[in-house]
């Protein structure tokens, strides 16, 4: 099932199952509890991020070739950082280049995102997949100057600006993804393919990440886990290829779909 979250023509927000003909069958109930498909069909107005996460956990340096292009050793344990829920962005809505805390080194990162469907803790890898609702596309947008030089030695400042976590277009339930570590994953920048690899290159696969992240730690339903990016990021290009206003970025993952966002400057309104 492909689950979307959308705004209807009357401004209401619902979840629904996307049919092959583009129509949506409404979902009643709780995605993280009991839900069922209704017989009601509707035409979605605007696609939204397919959920509002309870938290966003992110893994760095999780592809062998990306670690190599970054000049960093293969880690012994998954490298964890977080993105604030404020960073969530919808499919089709803009990625904003920060202006109040300015950055001219904003980068793209295509990532497979895991959506946890059940509360869990200390999950062994052999049953980790039982707690997964499904998968979606993510763009781990990163201000490299704030991540590396101006972030005080940690990554969160450069990773968690508003709009820096587009998600979507749908959650594909785990029954439709036979092996999440056998998917083609790509980024297109202005129509040009800049990342093109396979999730098989992950250092820590999906069950290993769930086992690690749930260790001595409760993962809540609605937790989103970004699983790392393959090689080909803008930072590693020669010369570096930073996002700029007017660009359009698409993350495309086999079996899930394409997540596209334009790039604009931050409008900088004060919001008290």
C-alpha positions as CSV (number, residue, x, y, z in Angstrom):
1,X,0.0,0.0,0.0
2,X,1.1,3.5,-0.8
3,X,-0.1,5.8,2.0
4,X,-0.2,9.5,1.4
5,X,-1.2,12.5,3.6
6,X,-3.0,15.2,1.7
7,X,-5.1,18.3,1.8
8,X,-8.5,17.9,0.2
9,X,-10.3,20.6,-1.7
10,X,-12.1,21.8,1.4
11,X,-8.8,22.3,3.4
12,X,-9.2,19.1,5.4
13,X,-6.1,16.9,6.0
14,X,-6.4,13.1,5.6
15,X,-4.5,9.9,5.1
16,X,-5.3,7.8,2.1
17,X,-4.1,4.9,0.0
18,X,-3.0,6.0,-3.4
19,X,-4.6,3.9,-6.2
20,X,-2.9,3.2,-9.5
21,X,-5.2,5.5,-11.3
22,X,-4.2,8.4,-9.1
23,X,-7.4,8.4,-7.0
24,X,-7.2,8.0,-3.2
25,X,-9.1,5.7,-1.0
26,X,-9.6,7.3,2.4
27,X,-8.0,5.7,5.5
28,X,-10.0,5.7,8.7
29,X,-8.3,5.2,12.1
30,X,-4.7,5.6,13.3
31,X,-1.8,4.6,11.1
32,X,0.1,3.6,14.3
33,X,-2.8,1.7,15.8
34,X,-5.9,0.3,14.0
35,X,-6.9,1.6,10.6
36,X,-8.9,0.5,7.6
37,X,-9.5,1.5,4.0
38,X,-12.9,3.0,3.3
39,X,-14.9,2.7,0.1
40,X,-14.8,6.5,-0.3
41,X,-12.6,7.7,-3.2
42,X,-11.3,11.3,-3.5
43,X,-9.0,13.3,-5.6
44,X,-6.2,14.8,-3.4
45,X,-5.6,18.6,-3.7
46,X,-2.1,18.9,-2.2
47,X,0.3,16.2,-1.2
48,X,1.8,16.7,2.3
49,X,4.7,15.0,4.0
50,X,3.2,11.5,4.6
51,X,3.4,11.9,8.4
52,X,4.5,14.3,11.1
53,X,7.3,12.4,12.8
54,X,7.5,12.0,16.5
55,X,11.3,12.3,16.0
56,X,13.8,12.2,13.1
57,X,16.9,10.1,13.8
58,X,19.6,10.3,11.1
59,X,22.6,8.1,10.3
60,X,25.8,9.6,8.8
61,X,28.5,7.8,6.9
62,X,26.4,4.7,6.2
63,X,27.4,4.0,2.6
64,X,30.9,2.7,1.9
65,X,31.6,4.9,-1.2
66,X,30.2,8.0,0.5
67,X,32.6,7.4,3.5
68,X,35.4,7.1,0.9
69,X,34.5,10.3,-0.9
70,X,34.3,12.1,2.4
71,X,37.8,10.9,3.4
72,X,36.5,9.2,6.6
73,X,37.0,5.8,8.0
74,X,34.2,3.2,8.1
75,X,32.6,3.6,11.5
76,X,32.5,0.8,14.1
77,X,29.0,1.9,15.1
78,X,26.2,3.8,13.3
79,X,26.9,7.6,13.5
80,X,23.7,9.2,14.9
81,X,22.5,12.8,14.7
82,X,19.0,14.3,14.8
83,X,17.0,16.7,12.8
84,X,14.2,18.8,14.4
85,X,10.6,18.1,13.4
86,X,10.7,21.8,12.3
87,X,12.9,20.7,9.4
88,X,10.0,18.7,7.8
89,X,9.0,19.8,4.3
90,X,6.2,18.6,2.0
91,X,6.7,17.2,-1.5
92,X,6.7,20.1,-4.0
93,X,7.3,22.8,-1.4
94,X,10.6,24.8,-1.4
95,X,13.9,24.1,0.3
96,X,15.0,27.5,1.7
97,X,18.6,28.6,1.7
98,X,19.2,30.1,5.1
99,X,19.7,33.8,5.2
100,X,19.4,34.9,8.9
101,X,22.1,32.4,9.7
102,X,23.5,32.5,6.2
103,X,24.9,29.5,4.3
104,X,26.3,29.3,0.8
105,X,27.2,25.6,1.1
106,X,23.8,23.9,1.1
107,X,23.9,20.3,-0.1
108,X,21.5,17.5,-1.2
109,X,21.5,14.0,0.2
110,X,19.0,11.3,-1.1
111,X,18.1,8.9,1.7
112,X,15.8,5.9,2.3
113,X,13.7,6.7,5.3
114,X,12.2,4.1,7.7
115,X,8.9,4.8,9.3
116,X,8.5,3.0,12.6
117,X,5.0,1.7,13.2
118,X,5.1,0.4,16.7
119,X,6.7,1.4,20.0
120,X,9.8,-0.7,20.7
121,X,13.0,-1.0,22.8
122,X,16.0,-3.4,22.7
123,X,14.8,-5.0,19.4
124,X,17.0,-7.8,18.1
125,X,17.7,-7.6,14.4
126,X,15.9,-10.9,13.6
127,X,12.5,-9.3,14.5
128,X,13.3,-5.6,13.8
129,X,11.2,-5.5,10.6
130,X,8.1,-6.4,12.6
131,X,8.1,-2.8,13.9
132,X,8.4,-1.1,10.6
133,X,5.3,0.5,9.0
134,X,7.0,1.3,5.8
135,X,9.5,3.4,3.9
136,X,9.6,6.8,2.2
137,X,12.0,9.1,0.4
138,X,14.0,11.8,2.3
139,X,16.3,14.6,1.4
140,X,18.8,15.2,4.2
141,X,19.5,18.8,3.2
142,X,22.7,19.9,4.8
143,X,24.4,23.3,5.3
144,X,28.0,22.0,5.2
145,X,29.6,25.3,6.5
146,X,27.4,25.1,9.6
147,X,27.8,21.3,9.8
148,X,31.6,21.2,9.6
149,X,33.2,24.6,10.4
150,X,30.7,26.6,12.4
151,X,28.7,23.9,14.3
152,X,30.9,23.5,17.3
153,X,31.9,20.0,16.5
154,X,28.4,18.5,16.1
155,X,26.2,18.3,13.0
156,X,22.8,19.3,14.2
157,X,23.0,23.0,13.5
158,X,23.8,22.4,9.8
159,X,21.2,19.7,9.5
160,X,18.1,21.1,11.1
161,X,17.2,24.5,9.5
162,X,13.6,24.9,8.5
163,X,12.7,22.9,5.3
164,X,15.8,20.7,5.5
165,X,13.9,17.4,5.7
166,X,11.6,16.9,2.7
167,X,9.7,13.6,3.0
168,X,7.4,11.8,0.6
169,X,5.6,11.4,-1.6
170,X,4.2,8.3,0.1
171,X,4.9,5.7,2.8
172,X,5.1,2.3,1.0
173,X,4.2,-0.4,3.5
174,X,6.9,-3.0,4.3
175,X,5.0,-5.8,2.6
176,X,5.6,-4.1,-0.8
177,X,9.4,-3.7,-0.3
178,X,10.9,-7.2,-0.3
179,X,14.3,-6.0,0.7
180,X,15.0,-2.4,1.7
181,X,18.7,-3.0,1.1
182,X,18.3,-3.8,-2.6
183,X,16.8,-0.6,-3.9
184,X,18.2,1.8,-6.5
185,X,18.5,5.3,-5.0
186,X,19.1,8.5,-7.0
187,X,19.2,12.3,-6.8
188,X,18.5,14.5,-9.8
189,X,19.6,18.1,-9.8
190,X,17.9,20.2,-12.5
191,X,17.2,17.0,-14.3
192,X,20.8,15.8,-14.2
193,X,21.6,12.6,-12.2
194,X,24.1,13.4,-9.5
195,X,23.7,10.4,-7.2
196,X,22.9,6.9,-8.5
197,X,23.6,3.9,-6.4
198,X,21.9,1.1,-4.4
199,X,21.0,0.7,-0.8
200,X,23.0,-2.6,-0.8
201,X,26.0,-0.4,-0.2
202,X,24.9,0.5,3.4
203,X,27.4,-0.3,6.0
204,X,24.7,-1.0,8.6
205,X,21.5,-2.4,7.0
206,X,18.0,-1.6,8.1
207,X,17.6,-4.3,10.7
208,X,21.0,-3.4,12.2
209,X,20.0,0.3,12.5
210,X,16.7,-0.6,14.3
211,X,18.6,-2.9,16.6
212,X,21.2,-0.1,17.4
213,X,18.8,2.8,17.7
214,X,16.4,0.9,19.9
215,X,19.2,-0.2,22.2
216,X,18.4,1.0,25.8
217,X,16.1,3.6,24.0
218,X,12.4,3.6,23.3
219,X,11.5,4.3,19.6
220,X,8.0,5.7,19.4
221,X,5.5,5.0,16.6
222,X,6.0,7.7,14.0
223,X,9.8,7.8,14.5
224,X,11.5,8.4,11.1
225,X,15.0,7.0,10.6
226,X,17.1,8.5,7.8
227,X,19.5,5.7,6.7
228,X,22.4,7.7,5.1
229,X,23.3,8.8,1.6
230,X,25.3,7.3,-1.2
231,X,28.3,9.0,-2.9
232,X,27.8,11.9,-5.2
233,X,26.9,14.7,-2.8
234,X,27.6,18.2,-3.9
235,X,30.4,18.7,-1.3
236,X,32.5,16.0,-3.0
237,X,32.1,17.4,-6.5
238,X,35.1,19.2,-8.0
239,X,34.3,22.1,-7.8
240,X,31.7,21.6,-5.1
241,X,28.1,21.8,-6.3
242,X,26.0,23.7,-3.8
243,X,22.2,24.3,-4.1
244,X,21.1,27.7,-5.1
245,X,17.8,29.5,-5.7
246,X,16.2,28.3,-8.9
247,X,17.4,24.7,-8.6
248,X,15.0,21.7,-8.5
249,X,16.0,18.6,-6.5
250,X,14.4,15.2,-6.9
251,X,15.1,12.1,-4.8
252,X,14.0,8.9,-6.5
253,X,13.9,5.5,-4.9
254,X,12.9,2.3,-6.6
255,X,9.5,1.1,-5.5
256,X,8.7,4.2,-3.6
257,X,8.6,7.1,-6.0
258,X,10.0,10.6,-6.6
259,X,10.3,13.5,-4.1
260,X,10.8,16.8,-5.8
261,X,11.4,20.2,-4.2
262,X,12.4,23.6,-5.7
263,X,15.1,25.7,-4.0
264,X,14.4,29.3,-2.9
265,X,16.0,31.9,-0.6
266,X,14.8,32.2,2.9
267,X,12.1,34.9,3.2
268,X,13.3,35.9,6.7
269,X,10.0,37.1,8.3
270,X,10.1,37.6,12.0
271,X,7.8,35.1,13.8
272,X,7.4,35.9,17.4
